[in-house]
Amino acid sequence: MNNNIFPCFLYEKDAKKAADFYCKVFDAKILVETEFVVDLDIFGQKLMLLNGPKVEKNASVSFLVNCESEDEVQKYWDQLMDGGTVLMDLNSYPWSEKYGWISDKYGVSWQMILREKAIEQKIIPTLMFVNKNNGKAMEAMEFYAKVFPNSKIEGILKYKDGGSANENPENIQHAHFVINDYTLACMDSSYDHKFDFNEGYSLVVMTDDQEETDYFWNDLTADGGEESVCGWLKDKYGFSWQITPKRLIQLINDPDKEKAQKVMQEMMKMKKIILKDIEEAYNS
């Protein structure tokens, strides 16, 4: 598992409240807490909660929690039910003896699933390809596997093999893929969903230097992607990424508040992060 790739949840004001809630539900721990950012350790995985513009989170991205017992499934489910909305009832299904899909009170979608055996990465972000992206899950996995090193595609289940009569038989019902030793999952859905990928969820990619930053930025914005600000971008499917040099985080958290503020102000002017300009701002 690679903790240089991790999810980010965007909130308008509630990042700390949500962090406290997830600490209670999943026995997570707060690693970093600032006015804007709260970083959690949740089952050994990093999760960033970020205060920013209001964006409604939706089920185009959900988080599959792999559980080792029915009691564990039930424990998380009961707590997420506090103000949450059930998307699929907690029940027995062909793919699991105990499974359910729920949106919590902050709009984050979770899939609880009982696994036959434990896996290292307990929480797996799951991308659902809907609307104009429906049918592109396989293409997207191949794209991401090409961009990222140490990648592979596995566990492909098509609708024709899963017994669903209401979907394109060649579309992906569920599949896992790995990008640089970080596991994700994906699926297609033909239903008339009133949502799509947005900035409510993103994946942060921590980079070692400018060369690596340029590489991921250029490849992920290729063929119809879109540059945003402060290291954010959207790929050609509309999914959001943050390409973030580790050095930037070091300088933003510098004990010298004046220097850290200069770095922050310089970053706010950027789309892709340019480390040379960040360093010049820090040393000015």
BANUFI-534045 format. One line per field, with one value per residue (C-alpha): residue in three letters; x, z, y. Coordinates in nm, 3 decimals. Layout:
# BANUFI-534045
residu	(ALA_...)
xx	(X_...)
zz	(Z_...)
yy	(Y_...)
END
This chain:
# BANUFI-534045
residu	(MET_ASN_ASN_ASN_ILE_PHE_PRO_CYS_PHE_LEU_TYR_GLU_LYS_ASP_ALA_LYS_LYS_ALA_ALA_ASP_PHE_TYR_CYS_LYS_VAL_PHE_ASP_ALA_LYS_ILE_LEU_VAL_GLU_THR_GLU_PHE_VAL_VAL_ASP_LEU_ASP_ILE_PHE_GLY_GLN_LYS_LEU_MET_LEU_LEU_ASN_GLY_PRO_LYS_VAL_GLU_LYS_ASN_ALA_SER_VAL_SER_PHE_LEU_VAL_ASN_CYS_GLU_SER_GLU_ASP_GLU_VAL_GLN_LYS_TYR_TRP_ASP_GLN_LEU_MET_ASP_GLY_GLY_THR_VAL_LEU_MET_ASP_LEU_ASN_SER_TYR_PRO_TRP_SER_GLU_LYS_TYR_GLY_TRP_ILE_SER_ASP_LYS_TYR_GLY_VAL_SER_TRP_GLN_MET_ILE_LEU_ARG_GLU_LYS_ALA_ILE_GLU_GLN_LYS_ILE_ILE_PRO_THR_LEU_MET_PHE_VAL_ASN_LYS_ASN_ASN_GLY_LYS_ALA_MET_GLU_ALA_MET_GLU_PHE_TYR_ALA_LYS_VAL_PHE_PRO_ASN_SER_LYS_ILE_GLU_GLY_ILE_LEU_LYS_TYR_LYS_ASP_GLY_GLY_SER_ALA_ASN_GLU_ASN_PRO_GLU_ASN_ILE_GLN_HIS_ALA_HIS_PHE_VAL_ILE_ASN_ASP_TYR_THR_LEU_ALA_CYS_MET_ASP_SER_SER_TYR_ASP_HIS_LYS_PHE_ASP_PHE_ASN_GLU_GLY_TYR_SER_LEU_VAL_VAL_MET_THR_ASP_ASP_GLN_GLU_GLU_THR_ASP_TYR_PHE_TRP_ASN_ASP_LEU_THR_ALA_ASP_GLY_GLY_GLU_GLU_SER_VAL_CYS_GLY_TRP_LEU_LYS_ASP_LYS_TYR_GLY_PHE_SER_TRP_GLN_ILE_THR_PRO_LYS_ARG_LEU_ILE_GLN_LEU_ILE_ASN_ASP_PRO_ASP_LYS_GLU_LYS_ALA_GLN_LYS_VAL_MET_GLN_GLU_MET_MET_LYS_MET_LYS_LYS_ILE_ILE_LEU_LYS_ASP_ILE_GLU_GLU_ALA_TYR_ASN_SER)
xx	(0.000_0.128_0.048_0.183_-0.159_-0.464_-0.820_-0.929_-1.284_-1.387_-1.606_-1.737_-1.672_-1.714_-1.376_-1.298_-1.650_-1.636_-1.287_-1.411_-1.701_-1.472_-1.238_-1.535_-1.673_-1.345_-1.118_-0.911_-0.648_-0.586_-0.235_-0.250_-0.503_-0.506_-0.778_-0.809_-0.680_-0.728_-0.528_-0.641_-0.481_-0.759_-0.653_-0.299_-0.420_-0.405_-0.720_-0.731_-1.033_-1.017_-1.226_-1.294_-1.574_-1.908_-1.935_-2.199_-2.039_-2.217_-2.203_-1.987_-1.707_-1.758_-1.529_-1.536_-1.459_-1.336_-1.452_-1.343_-1.665_-2.038_-2.004_-1.750_-1.980_-2.267_-2.059_-1.964_-2.308_-2.492_-2.275_-2.288_-2.667_-2.666_-2.803_-2.711_-2.908_-2.921_-2.837_-2.844_-2.986_-2.749_-2.819_-2.682_-2.592_-2.430_-2.096_-2.099_-2.286_-2.313_-2.300_-2.459_-2.409_-2.475_-2.424_-2.328_-2.450_-2.167_-2.256_-1.969_-2.066_-1.942_-1.978_-1.949_-1.853_-1.769_-1.459_-1.352_-1.001_-0.834_-0.654_-0.380_-0.565_-0.885_-1.052_-1.069_-1.193_-1.445_-1.516_-1.854_-1.862_-2.205_-2.379_-2.134_-1.866_-2.081_-1.900_-1.558_-1.450_-1.221_-1.074_-1.014_-0.839_-0.610_-0.540_-0.452_-0.241_-0.044_0.012_0.120_0.410_0.364_0.009_-0.216_-0.581_-0.743_-1.070_-1.274_-1.641_-1.858_-2.234_-2.277_-2.087_-2.257_-2.608_-2.747_-3.006_-3.044_-2.695_-2.475_-2.331_-1.980_-1.972_-1.781_-1.989_-1.685_-1.308_-0.997_-0.693_-0.366_-0.179_0.171_0.079_-0.244_-0.567_-0.886_-1.204_-1.443_-1.777_-2.007_-2.370_-2.634_-2.897_-3.012_-2.792_-2.827_-2.462_-2.111_-1.751_-1.675_-1.423_-1.601_-1.358_-1.006_-0.695_-0.377_-0.051_0.258_0.559_0.933_1.044_0.946_1.009_0.762_0.513_0.534_0.494_0.171_0.031_0.093_-0.030_-0.344_-0.451_-0.389_-0.665_-0.929_-0.825_-0.852_-0.605_-0.740_-0.560_-0.317_-0.211_-0.567_-0.668_-0.942_-0.859_-1.048_-1.320_-1.376_-1.217_-1.013_-0.649_-0.412_-0.050_0.137_0.516_0.628_0.854_0.550_0.393_0.720_0.739_0.373_0.419_0.743_0.757_0.838_0.481_0.585_0.779_0.499_0.250_0.467_0.468_0.091_0.040_0.267_0.087_-0.249_-0.128_-0.045_-0.216_0.061_0.298_0.635_0.886_1.144_0.896_0.783_1.143_1.204_0.897_1.016_1.362_1.248)
zz	(0.000_-0.094_0.138_-0.117_-0.282_-0.066_-0.087_-0.005_0.102_0.044_0.299_0.325_0.701_0.860_0.809_1.182_1.277_1.009_1.123_1.480_1.350_1.151_1.449_1.648_1.376_1.259_1.558_1.337_1.463_1.372_1.234_1.134_1.220_1.082_1.001_0.651_0.664_0.887_0.806_0.948_0.995_0.930_0.939_0.853_0.551_0.511_0.452_0.403_0.495_0.346_0.407_0.083_-0.157_-0.111_-0.340_-0.292_-0.254_-0.426_-0.493_-0.806_-0.560_-0.264_-0.014_0.017_0.373_0.387_0.711_0.874_1.060_1.051_1.384_1.233_0.938_1.177_1.406_1.127_0.968_1.288_1.347_0.985_1.006_1.242_1.000_0.701_0.402_0.294_-0.074_-0.062_0.235_0.463_0.362_0.207_-0.163_-0.416_-0.371_0.011_0.306_0.457_0.246_0.244_0.085_0.285_0.253_0.588_0.731_0.553_0.214_0.195_0.048_0.215_0.108_0.397_0.284_0.466_0.313_0.342_0.431_0.540_0.287_0.352_0.220_0.421_0.251_-0.130_-0.319_-0.583_-0.895_-1.064_-1.432_-1.513_-1.771_-2.053_-1.878_-1.860_-2.032_-1.988_-1.667_-1.850_-2.064_-1.754_-1.569_-1.868_-1.879_-1.509_-1.527_-1.813_-1.627_-1.294_-1.237_-1.051_-1.183_-1.275_-1.344_-1.174_-1.058_-1.361_-1.341_-1.637_-1.611_-1.843_-1.592_-1.287_-1.398_-1.437_-1.715_-1.688_-1.794_-2.101_-2.074_-2.166_-1.904_-1.578_-1.280_-1.053_-1.094_-0.893_-1.023_-0.866_-0.936_-0.790_-0.523_-0.423_-0.482_-0.627_-0.767_-1.041_-1.200_-1.480_-1.420_-1.684_-1.449_-1.491_-1.219_-1.134_-1.039_-1.173_-1.063_-0.900_-0.664_-0.359_-0.382_-0.522_-0.503_-0.379_-0.540_-0.343_-0.568_-0.498_-0.735_-1.026_-1.285_-1.120_-1.070_-1.440_-1.545_-1.357_-1.438_-1.810_-1.840_-1.630_-1.814_-2.157_-2.412_-2.264_-1.902_-1.736_-1.528_-1.211_-0.935_-0.650_-0.796_-0.872_-1.208_-1.369_-1.598_-1.918_-1.723_-1.493_-1.190_-0.970_-0.868_-0.658_-0.772_-0.464_-0.418_-0.073_-0.053_-0.082_0.226_0.419_0.341_0.410_0.753_0.829_1.188_1.050_0.991_0.772_0.536_0.533_0.443_0.153_0.021_0.056_-0.130_-0.412_-0.439_-0.468_-0.792_-0.955_-1.148_-1.162_-0.867_-0.972_-0.700_-0.819_-0.765_-0.432_-0.308_-0.422_-0.230_0.079_0.064_-0.024)
yy	(0.000_0.345_0.637_0.885_0.848_0.916_1.051_1.404_1.495_1.859_2.038_2.392_2.429_2.086_1.917_1.900_1.784_1.516_1.412_1.369_1.161_0.927_0.897_0.770_0.538_0.384_0.448_0.679_0.923_1.287_1.336_1.702_1.970_2.325_2.575_2.431_2.072_1.770_1.456_1.124_0.786_0.536_0.170_0.280_0.477_0.852_1.055_1.432_1.644_1.993_2.305_2.491_2.585_2.411_2.109_1.840_1.500_1.212_0.837_0.865_0.794_0.564_0.397_0.019_-0.091_-0.451_-0.611_-0.935_-1.021_-0.955_-0.774_-0.537_-0.460_-0.397_-0.174_0.068_0.053_0.141_0.447_0.569_0.542_0.843_1.104_0.888_0.761_0.397_0.344_-0.039_-0.227_-0.413_-0.770_-1.088_-1.063_-1.298_-1.119_-1.108_-1.257_-0.910_-0.594_-0.250_0.093_0.409_0.784_0.937_1.268_1.453_1.304_1.055_0.716_0.398_0.036_-0.210_-0.560_-0.882_-1.041_-1.402_-1.292_-0.971_-0.751_-0.497_-0.189_-0.192_0.108_0.111_0.419_0.309_0.514_0.479_0.572_0.716_0.934_1.021_0.812_0.500_0.215_0.376_0.202_-0.041_0.236_0.449_0.166_0.115_0.489_0.511_0.194_0.351_0.678_0.530_0.287_-0.042_-0.074_-0.362_-0.445_-0.743_-0.895_-0.788_-0.885_-0.783_-0.754_-1.050_-1.263_-1.115_-1.198_-0.845_-0.811_-0.432_-0.326_-0.346_-0.699_-0.578_-0.303_-0.345_-0.451_-0.441_-0.447_-0.367_-0.186_-0.079_0.245_0.266_0.008_0.186_-0.007_0.137_-0.015_0.089_0.011_0.126_0.217_0.288_0.426_0.786_0.931_1.299_1.331_1.284_1.324_1.660_1.820_1.679_1.389_1.390_1.177_1.343_1.231_1.334_1.389_1.395_1.671_1.896_1.625_1.389_1.673_1.764_1.401_1.336_1.680_1.647_1.289_1.332_1.649_1.491_1.423_1.651_1.696_2.034_2.236_2.394_2.587_2.511_2.177_2.056_1.912_1.708_1.418_1.345_1.163_1.460_1.295_1.532_1.492_1.699_1.678_1.796_1.810_1.694_2.000_2.229_2.070_2.106_2.477_2.549_2.392_2.577_2.705_3.050_3.167_3.461_3.235_2.979_3.253_3.368_3.011_2.988_3.316_3.203_2.868_3.045_3.209_2.874_2.601_2.339_2.376_2.520_2.440_2.695_2.978_2.830_2.818_3.176_3.294_3.107_3.263_3.616)
END
